[in-house]
Amino acid sequence: MNTIVRDNPEKHRHEVYADEQLARLSEYRLGSDEIAFTHTEIGEGFSGRRLARKLVTDELADSRRRG
């Protein structure tokens, strides 16, 4: 399974794709010096694939890059 996480700044969310299908997303709100993760959901049929771990790991890495 090919898995990739992308930031979608226009929609204020990170998206994880499994084999090019949107599998999970996490919405966020940016403040002047913080990021708040406000909503997370997973697509039907994608549970149990460790996608949440991949999403959170990449989200936190992105947050650190933003400072």
PDB file of N, CA, C and O in Angstrom:
ATOM      1  N   MET A   1       0.851  -1.181   0.000  1.00  0.00           N
ATOM      2  CA  MET A   1       0.000   0.000   0.000  1.00  0.00           C
ATOM      3  C   MET A   1       0.894   1.240   0.000  1.00  0.00           C
ATOM      4  O   MET A   1       1.767   1.382   0.856  1.00  0.00           O
ATOM      5  N   ASN A   2       0.678   2.117  -0.942  1.00  0.00           N
ATOM      6  CA  ASN A   2       1.384   3.381  -1.038  1.00  0.00           C
ATOM      7  C   ASN A   2       0.617   4.427  -0.230  1.00  0.00           C
ATOM      8  O   ASN A   2      -0.564   4.665  -0.483  1.00  0.00           O
ATOM      9  N   THR A   3       1.288   5.050   0.741  1.00  0.00           N
ATOM     10  CA  THR A   3       0.637   6.020   1.631  1.00  0.00           C
ATOM     11  C   THR A   3       1.387   7.341   1.580  1.00  0.00           C
ATOM     12  O   THR A   3       2.615   7.376   1.661  1.00  0.00           O
ATOM     13  N   ILE A   4       0.631   8.428   1.443  1.00  0.00           N
ATOM     14  CA  ILE A   4       1.226   9.766   1.425  1.00  0.00           C
ATOM     15  C   ILE A   4       0.318  10.737   2.175  1.00  0.00           C
ATOM     16  O   ILE A   4      -0.907  10.637   2.108  1.00  0.00           O
ATOM     17  N   VAL A   5       0.938  11.677   2.889  1.00  0.00           N
ATOM     18  CA  VAL A   5       0.200  12.727   3.596  1.00  0.00           C
ATOM     19  C   VAL A   5       0.489  14.046   2.887  1.00  0.00           C
ATOM     20  O   VAL A   5       1.640  14.369   2.594  1.00  0.00           O
ATOM     21  N   ARG A   6      -0.560  14.793   2.621  1.00  0.00           N
ATOM     22  CA  ARG A   6      -0.425  16.092   1.960  1.00  0.00           C
ATOM     23  C   ARG A   6      -1.126  17.164   2.796  1.00  0.00           C
ATOM     24  O   ARG A   6      -2.185  16.933   3.380  1.00  0.00           O
ATOM     25  N   ASP A   7      -0.506  18.328   2.833  1.00  0.00           N
ATOM     26  CA  ASP A   7      -1.173  19.482   3.429  1.00  0.00           C
ATOM     27  C   ASP A   7      -2.054  20.093   2.345  1.00  0.00           C
ATOM     28  O   ASP A   7      -1.619  20.262   1.206  1.00  0.00           O
ATOM     29  N   ASN A   8      -3.276  20.417   2.699  1.00  0.00           N
ATOM     30  CA  ASN A   8      -4.195  21.098   1.785  1.00  0.00           C
ATOM     31  C   ASN A   8      -4.543  22.437   2.443  1.00  0.00           C
ATOM     32  O   ASN A   8      -5.586  22.559   3.086  1.00  0.00           O
ATOM     33  N   PRO A   9      -3.670  23.443   2.286  1.00  0.00           N
ATOM     34  CA  PRO A   9      -3.872  24.708   3.001  1.00  0.00           C
ATOM     35  C   PRO A   9      -5.140  25.454   2.613  1.00  0.00           C
ATOM     36  O   PRO A   9      -5.681  26.205   3.425  1.00  0.00           O
ATOM     37  N   GLU A  10      -5.623  25.264   1.397  1.00  0.00           N
ATOM     38  CA  GLU A  10      -6.864  25.932   0.995  1.00  0.00           C
ATOM     39  C   GLU A  10      -8.059  25.453   1.815  1.00  0.00           C
ATOM     40  O   GLU A  10      -8.991  26.214   2.075  1.00  0.00           O
ATOM     41  N   LYS A  11      -8.021  24.178   2.222  1.00  0.00           N
ATOM     42  CA  LYS A  11      -9.108  23.613   3.031  1.00  0.00           C
ATOM     43  C   LYS A  11      -8.717  23.492   4.500  1.00  0.00           C
ATOM     44  O   LYS A  11      -9.494  22.979   5.305  1.00  0.00           O
ATOM     45  N   HIS A  12      -7.524  23.958   4.857  1.00  0.00           N
ATOM     46  CA  HIS A  12      -7.024  23.913   6.237  1.00  0.00           C
ATOM     47  C   HIS A  12      -7.070  22.492   6.789  1.00  0.00           C
ATOM     48  O   HIS A  12      -7.657  22.234   7.840  1.00  0.00           O
ATOM     49  N   ARG A  13      -6.436  21.574   6.055  1.00  0.00           N
ATOM     50  CA  ARG A  13      -6.421  20.198   6.539  1.00  0.00           C
ATOM     51  C   ARG A  13      -5.244  19.434   5.938  1.00  0.00           C
ATOM     52  O   ARG A  13      -4.719  19.776   4.879  1.00  0.00           O
ATOM     53  N   HIS A  14      -4.856  18.387   6.660  1.00  0.00           N
ATOM     54  CA  HIS A  14      -3.911  17.413   6.155  1.00  0.00           C
ATOM     55  C   HIS A  14      -4.733  16.219   5.684  1.00  0.00           C
ATOM     56  O   HIS A  14      -5.736  15.851   6.297  1.00  0.00           O
ATOM     57  N   GLU A  15      -4.288  15.629   4.588  1.00  0.00           N
ATOM     58  CA  GLU A  15      -5.009  14.492   4.013  1.00  0.00           C
ATOM     59  C   GLU A  15      -4.038  13.335   3.841  1.00  0.00           C
ATOM     60  O   GLU A  15      -2.906  13.531   3.397  1.00  0.00           O
ATOM     61  N   VAL A  16      -4.473  12.134   4.190  1.00  0.00           N
ATOM     62  CA  VAL A  16      -3.643  10.949   3.951  1.00  0.00           C
ATOM     63  C   VAL A  16      -4.318  10.136   2.846  1.00  0.00           C
ATOM     64  O   VAL A  16      -5.517   9.860   2.880  1.00  0.00           O
ATOM     65  N   TYR A  17      -3.510   9.776   1.888  1.00  0.00           N
ATOM     66  CA  TYR A  17      -3.981   8.998   0.745  1.00  0.00           C
ATOM     67  C   TYR A  17      -3.378   7.606   0.811  1.00  0.00           C
ATOM     68  O   TYR A  17      -2.185   7.449   1.073  1.00  0.00           O
ATOM     69  N   ALA A  18      -4.193   6.612   0.577  1.00  0.00           N
ATOM     70  CA  ALA A  18      -3.755   5.216   0.492  1.00  0.00           C
ATOM     71  C   ALA A  18      -4.035   4.769  -0.932  1.00  0.00           C
ATOM     72  O   ALA A  18      -5.182   4.723  -1.375  1.00  0.00           O
ATOM     73  N   ASP A  19      -2.964   4.442  -1.637  1.00  0.00           N
ATOM     74  CA  ASP A  19      -3.095   4.054  -3.048  1.00  0.00           C
ATOM     75  C   ASP A  19      -3.921   5.077  -3.825  1.00  0.00           C
ATOM     76  O   ASP A  19      -4.819   4.726  -4.590  1.00  0.00           O
ATOM     77  N   GLU A  20      -3.589   6.359  -3.608  1.00  0.00           N
ATOM     78  CA  GLU A  20      -4.183   7.505  -4.312  1.00  0.00           C
ATOM     79  C   GLU A  20      -5.656   7.765  -3.988  1.00  0.00           C
ATOM     80  O   GLU A  20      -6.304   8.554  -4.675  1.00  0.00           O
ATOM     81  N   GLN A  21      -6.194   7.114  -2.954  1.00  0.00           N
ATOM     82  CA  GLN A  21      -7.564   7.383  -2.507  1.00  0.00           C
ATOM     83  C   GLN A  21      -7.498   8.131  -1.181  1.00  0.00           C
ATOM     84  O   GLN A  21      -6.744   7.754  -0.284  1.00  0.00           O
ATOM     85  N   LEU A  22      -8.293   9.194  -1.065  1.00  0.00           N
ATOM     86  CA  LEU A  22      -8.353   9.922   0.199  1.00  0.00           C
ATOM     87  C   LEU A  22      -8.904   8.993   1.272  1.00  0.00           C
ATOM     88  O   LEU A  22     -10.045   8.538   1.190  1.00  0.00           O
ATOM     89  N   ALA A  23      -8.079   8.718   2.280  1.00  0.00           N
ATOM     90  CA  ALA A  23      -8.453   7.755   3.308  1.00  0.00           C
ATOM     91  C   ALA A  23      -8.792   8.411   4.643  1.00  0.00           C
ATOM     92  O   ALA A  23      -9.651   7.927   5.381  1.00  0.00           O
ATOM     93  N   ARG A  24      -8.119   9.505   4.944  1.00  0.00           N
ATOM     94  CA  ARG A  24      -8.291  10.135   6.250  1.00  0.00           C
ATOM     95  C   ARG A  24      -7.918  11.596   6.123  1.00  0.00           C
ATOM     96  O   ARG A  24      -7.084  11.963   5.295  1.00  0.00           O
ATOM     97  N   LEU A  25      -8.541  12.435   6.951  1.00  0.00           N
ATOM     98  CA  LEU A  25      -8.179  13.846   6.961  1.00  0.00           C
ATOM     99  C   LEU A  25      -8.223  14.380   8.376  1.00  0.00           C
ATOM    100  O   LEU A  25      -8.894  13.837   9.254  1.00  0.00           O
ATOM    101  N   SER A  26      -7.492  15.455   8.570  1.00  0.00           N
ATOM    102  CA  SER A  26      -7.445  16.134   9.858  1.00  0.00           C
ATOM    103  C   SER A  26      -7.468  17.632   9.592  1.00  0.00           C
ATOM    104  O   SER A  26      -6.537  18.179   9.000  1.00  0.00           O
ATOM    105  N   GLU A  27      -8.527  18.286  10.027  1.00  0.00           N
ATOM    106  CA  GLU A  27      -8.659  19.731   9.832  1.00  0.00           C
ATOM    107  C   GLU A  27      -7.898  20.465  10.929  1.00  0.00           C
ATOM    108  O   GLU A  27      -7.767  19.979  12.053  1.00  0.00           O
ATOM    109  N   TYR A  28      -7.404  21.639  10.579  1.00  0.00           N
ATOM    110  CA  TYR A  28      -6.670  22.443  11.548  1.00  0.00           C
ATOM    111  C   TYR A  28      -7.017  23.919  11.393  1.00  0.00           C
ATOM    112  O   TYR A  28      -7.558  24.364  10.381  1.00  0.00           O
ATOM    113  N   ARG A  29      -6.681  24.645  12.440  1.00  0.00           N
ATOM    114  CA  ARG A  29      -6.863  26.096  12.451  1.00  0.00           C
ATOM    115  C   ARG A  29      -5.520  26.697  12.875  1.00  0.00           C
ATOM    116  O   ARG A  29      -4.964  26.316  13.905  1.00  0.00           O
ATOM    117  N   LEU A  30      -5.006  27.631  12.084  1.00  0.00           N
ATOM    118  CA  LEU A  30      -3.737  28.269  12.397  1.00  0.00           C
ATOM    119  C   LEU A  30      -3.955  29.544  13.191  1.00  0.00           C
ATOM    120  O   LEU A  30      -4.800  30.370  12.848  1.00  0.00           O
ATOM    121  N   GLY A  31      -3.178  29.693  14.261  1.00  0.00           N
ATOM    122  CA  GLY A  31      -3.147  30.930  15.019  1.00  0.00           C
ATOM    123  C   GLY A  31      -1.818  31.617  14.758  1.00  0.00           C
ATOM    124  O   GLY A  31      -1.038  31.160  13.923  1.00  0.00           O
ATOM    125  N   SER A  32      -1.555  32.696  15.452  1.00  0.00           N
ATOM    126  CA  SER A  32      -0.307  33.427  15.225  1.00  0.00           C
ATOM    127  C   SER A  32       0.917  32.613  15.640  1.00  0.00           C
ATOM    128  O   SER A  32       1.979  32.740  15.031  1.00  0.00           O
ATOM    129  N   ASP A  33       0.778  31.780  16.668  1.00  0.00           N
ATOM    130  CA  ASP A  33       1.918  30.969  17.110  1.00  0.00           C
ATOM    131  C   ASP A  33       1.501  29.559  17.526  1.00  0.00           C
ATOM    132  O   ASP A  33       2.186  28.909  18.317  1.00  0.00           O
ATOM    133  N   GLU A  34       0.375  29.093  16.990  1.00  0.00           N
ATOM    134  CA  GLU A  34      -0.083  27.750  17.338  1.00  0.00           C
ATOM    135  C   GLU A  34      -0.919  27.167  16.212  1.00  0.00           C
ATOM    136  O   GLU A  34      -1.392  27.873  15.322  1.00  0.00           O
ATOM    137  N   ILE A  35      -1.083  25.866  16.282  1.00  0.00           N
ATOM    138  CA  ILE A  35      -1.964  25.162  15.365  1.00  0.00           C
ATOM    139  C   ILE A  35      -2.901  24.303  16.203  1.00  0.00           C
ATOM    140  O   ILE A  35      -2.462  23.593  17.109  1.00  0.00           O
ATOM    141  N   ALA A  36      -4.182  24.371  15.899  1.00  0.00           N
ATOM    142  CA  ALA A  36      -5.181  23.570  16.620  1.00  0.00           C
ATOM    143  C   ALA A  36      -5.783  22.567  15.632  1.00  0.00           C
ATOM    144  O   ALA A  36      -6.300  22.950  14.582  1.00  0.00           O
ATOM    145  N   PHE A  37      -5.710  21.292  15.977  1.00  0.00           N
ATOM    146  CA  PHE A  37      -6.333  20.250  15.162  1.00  0.00           C
ATOM    147  C   PHE A  37      -7.768  20.109  15.648  1.00  0.00           C
ATOM    148  O   PHE A  37      -8.012  19.745  16.799  1.00  0.00           O
ATOM    149  N   THR A  38      -8.718  20.402  14.761  1.00  0.00           N
ATOM    150  CA  THR A  38     -10.105  20.554  15.189  1.00  0.00           C
ATOM    151  C   THR A  38     -11.022  19.399  14.828  1.00  0.00           C
ATOM    152  O   THR A  38     -12.072  19.229  15.448  1.00  0.00           O
ATOM    153  N   HIS A  39     -10.648  18.607  13.839  1.00  0.00           N
ATOM    154  CA  HIS A  39     -11.549  17.535  13.406  1.00  0.00           C
ATOM    155  C   HIS A  39     -10.741  16.498  12.626  1.00  0.00           C
ATOM    156  O   HIS A  39      -9.913  16.857  11.789  1.00  0.00           O
ATOM    157  N   THR A  40     -10.978  15.231  12.897  1.00  0.00           N
ATOM    158  CA  THR A  40     -10.322  14.144  12.175  1.00  0.00           C
ATOM    159  C   THR A  40     -11.369  13.113  11.804  1.00  0.00           C
ATOM    160  O   THR A  40     -12.257  12.799  12.597  1.00  0.00           O
ATOM    161  N   GLU A  41     -11.260  12.589  10.597  1.00  0.00           N
ATOM    162  CA  GLU A  41     -12.174  11.523  10.187  1.00  0.00           C
ATOM    163  C   GLU A  41     -11.465  10.558   9.250  1.00  0.00           C
ATOM    164  O   GLU A  41     -10.473  10.901   8.607  1.00  0.00           O
ATOM    165  N   ILE A  42     -11.993   9.355   9.188  1.00  0.00           N
ATOM    166  CA  ILE A  42     -11.441   8.322   8.326  1.00  0.00           C
ATOM    167  C   ILE A  42     -12.529   7.819   7.391  1.00  0.00           C
ATOM    168  O   ILE A  42     -13.691   7.680   7.774  1.00  0.00           O
ATOM    169  N   GLY A  43     -12.127   7.551   6.165  1.00  0.00           N
ATOM    170  CA  GLY A  43     -13.065   7.034   5.185  1.00  0.00           C
ATOM    171  C   GLY A  43     -13.444   5.592   5.481  1.00  0.00           C
ATOM    172  O   GLY A  43     -12.674   4.837   6.074  1.00  0.00           O
ATOM    173  N   GLU A  44     -14.621   5.234   5.065  1.00  0.00           N
ATOM    174  CA  GLU A  44     -15.109   3.876   5.268  1.00  0.00           C
ATOM    175  C   GLU A  44     -14.172   2.884   4.579  1.00  0.00           C
ATOM    176  O   GLU A  44     -13.772   3.085   3.432  1.00  0.00           O
ATOM    177  N   GLY A  45     -13.835   1.826   5.286  1.00  0.00           N
ATOM    178  CA  GLY A  45     -12.990   0.788   4.724  1.00  0.00           C
ATOM    179  C   GLY A  45     -11.502   0.991   4.914  1.00  0.00           C
ATOM    180  O   GLY A  45     -10.706   0.186   4.430  1.00  0.00           O
ATOM    181  N   PHE A  46     -11.103   2.054   5.613  1.00  0.00           N
ATOM    182  CA  PHE A  46      -9.678   2.322   5.788  1.00  0.00           C
ATOM    183  C   PHE A  46      -9.184   2.113   7.218  1.00  0.00           C
ATOM    184  O   PHE A  46      -8.016   2.381   7.500  1.00  0.00           O
ATOM    185  N   SER A  47     -10.020   1.652   8.110  1.00  0.00           N
ATOM    186  CA  SER A  47      -9.570   1.453   9.485  1.00  0.00           C
ATOM    187  C   SER A  47      -8.641   0.244   9.561  1.00  0.00           C
ATOM    188  O   SER A  47      -8.684  -0.654   8.721  1.00  0.00           O
ATOM    189  N   GLY A  48      -7.802   0.251  10.591  1.00  0.00           N
ATOM    190  CA  GLY A  48      -6.901  -0.867  10.826  1.00  0.00           C
ATOM    191  C   GLY A  48      -5.670  -0.884   9.938  1.00  0.00           C
ATOM    192  O   GLY A  48      -4.988  -1.906   9.872  1.00  0.00           O
ATOM    193  N   ARG A  49      -5.364   0.200   9.259  1.00  0.00           N
ATOM    194  CA  ARG A  49      -4.215   0.243   8.359  1.00  0.00           C
ATOM    195  C   ARG A  49      -3.088   1.145   8.857  1.00  0.00           C
ATOM    196  O   ARG A  49      -2.142   1.433   8.125  1.00  0.00           O
ATOM    197  N   ARG A  50      -3.199   1.586  10.111  1.00  0.00           N
ATOM    198  CA  ARG A  50      -2.191   2.452  10.734  1.00  0.00           C
ATOM    199  C   ARG A  50      -2.079   3.813  10.049  1.00  0.00           C
ATOM    200  O   ARG A  50      -1.036   4.464  10.111  1.00  0.00           O
ATOM    201  N   LEU A  51      -3.148   4.230   9.404  1.00  0.00           N
ATOM    202  CA  LEU A  51      -3.139   5.517   8.714  1.00  0.00           C
ATOM    203  C   LEU A  51      -3.181   6.684   9.691  1.00  0.00           C
ATOM    204  O   LEU A  51      -2.622   7.744   9.412  1.00  0.00           O
ATOM    205  N   ALA A  52      -3.834   6.503  10.825  1.00  0.00           N
ATOM    206  CA  ALA A  52      -3.887   7.565  11.840  1.00  0.00           C
ATOM    207  C   ALA A  52      -2.479   7.869  12.337  1.00  0.00           C
ATOM    208  O   ALA A  52      -2.118   9.034  12.501  1.00  0.00           O
ATOM    209  N   ARG A  53      -1.696   6.849  12.574  1.00  0.00           N
ATOM    210  CA  ARG A  53      -0.325   7.050  13.040  1.00  0.00           C
ATOM    211  C   ARG A  53       0.489   7.835  12.007  1.00  0.00           C
ATOM    212  O   ARG A  53       1.207   8.771  12.361  1.00  0.00           O
ATOM    213  N   LYS A  54       0.377   7.460  10.755  1.00  0.00           N
ATOM    214  CA  LYS A  54       1.088   8.153   9.679  1.00  0.00           C
ATOM    215  C   LYS A  54       0.643   9.609   9.602  1.00  0.00           C
ATOM    216  O   LYS A  54       1.473  10.509   9.471  1.00  0.00           O
ATOM    217  N   LEU A  55      -0.656   9.840   9.681  1.00  0.00           N
ATOM    218  CA  LEU A  55      -1.194  11.194   9.600  1.00  0.00           C
ATOM    219  C   LEU A  55      -0.683  12.053  10.743  1.00  0.00           C
ATOM    220  O   LEU A  55      -0.196  13.159  10.509  1.00  0.00           O
ATOM    221  N   VAL A  56      -0.783  11.575  11.959  1.00  0.00           N
ATOM    222  CA  VAL A  56      -0.364  12.359  13.127  1.00  0.00           C
ATOM    223  C   VAL A  56       1.139  12.613  13.096  1.00  0.00           C
ATOM    224  O   VAL A  56       1.583  13.724  13.389  1.00  0.00           O
ATOM    225  N   THR A  57       1.923  11.606  12.748  1.00  0.00           N
ATOM    226  CA  THR A  57       3.373  11.771  12.682  1.00  0.00           C
ATOM    227  C   THR A  57       3.752  12.853  11.675  1.00  0.00           C
ATOM    228  O   THR A  57       4.583  13.714  11.965  1.00  0.00           O
ATOM    229  N   ASP A  58       3.150  12.807  10.505  1.00  0.00           N
ATOM    230  CA  ASP A  58       3.469  13.802   9.479  1.00  0.00           C
ATOM    231  C   ASP A  58       2.907  15.180   9.815  1.00  0.00           C
ATOM    232  O   ASP A  58       3.539  16.190   9.505  1.00  0.00           O
ATOM    233  N   GLU A  59       1.746  15.240  10.437  1.00  0.00           N
ATOM    234  CA  GLU A  59       1.185  16.528  10.868  1.00  0.00           C
ATOM    235  C   GLU A  59       2.094  17.215  11.874  1.00  0.00           C
ATOM    236  O   GLU A  59       2.364  18.411  11.765  1.00  0.00           O
ATOM    237  N   LEU A  60       2.560  16.459  12.845  1.00  0.00           N
ATOM    238  CA  LEU A  60       3.436  17.044  13.864  1.00  0.00           C
ATOM    239  C   LEU A  60       4.771  17.485  13.267  1.00  0.00           C
ATOM    240  O   LEU A  60       5.318  18.516  13.659  1.00  0.00           O
ATOM    241  N   ALA A  61       5.289  16.718  12.332  1.00  0.00           N
ATOM    242  CA  ALA A  61       6.531  17.121  11.656  1.00  0.00           C
ATOM    243  C   ALA A  61       6.307  18.419  10.880  1.00  0.00           C
ATOM    244  O   ALA A  61       7.160  19.306  10.895  1.00  0.00           O
ATOM    245  N   ASP A  62       5.179  18.531  10.212  1.00  0.00           N
ATOM    246  CA  ASP A  62       4.844  19.750   9.481  1.00  0.00           C
ATOM    247  C   ASP A  62       4.705  20.931  10.439  1.00  0.00           C
ATOM    248  O   ASP A  62       5.172  22.032  10.147  1.00  0.00           O
ATOM    249  N   SER A  63       4.068  20.700  11.570  1.00  0.00           N
ATOM    250  CA  SER A  63       3.908  21.762  12.575  1.00  0.00           C
ATOM    251  C   SER A  63       5.257  22.247  13.086  1.00  0.00           C
ATOM    252  O   SER A  63       5.456  23.448  13.273  1.00  0.00           O
ATOM    253  N   ARG A  64       6.187  21.321  13.312  1.00  0.00           N
ATOM    254  CA  ARG A  64       7.515  21.705  13.755  1.00  0.00           C
ATOM    255  C   ARG A  64       8.234  22.528  12.688  1.00  0.00           C
ATOM    256  O   ARG A  64       8.916  23.500  13.012  1.00  0.00           O
ATOM    257  N   ARG A  65       8.086  22.145  11.419  1.00  0.00           N
ATOM    258  CA  ARG A  65       8.713  22.908  10.333  1.00  0.00           C
ATOM    259  C   ARG A  65       8.172  24.343  10.282  1.00  0.00           C
ATOM    260  O   ARG A  65       8.902  25.282   9.965  1.00  0.00           O
ATOM    261  N   ARG A  66       6.893  24.490  10.596  1.00  0.00           N
ATOM    262  CA  ARG A  66       6.281  25.828  10.584  1.00  0.00           C
ATOM    263  C   ARG A  66       6.768  26.683  11.756  1.00  0.00           C
ATOM    264  O   ARG A  66       6.681  27.910  11.736  1.00  0.00           O
ATOM    265  N   GLY A  67       7.278  25.999  12.763  1.00  0.00           N
ATOM    266  CA  GLY A  67       7.795  26.715  13.943  1.00  0.00           C
ATOM    267  C   GLY A  67       6.704  26.964  14.931  1.00  0.00           C
ATOM    268  O   GLY A  67       6.947  27.553  15.985  1.00  0.00           O
TER     269      GLY A  67
END
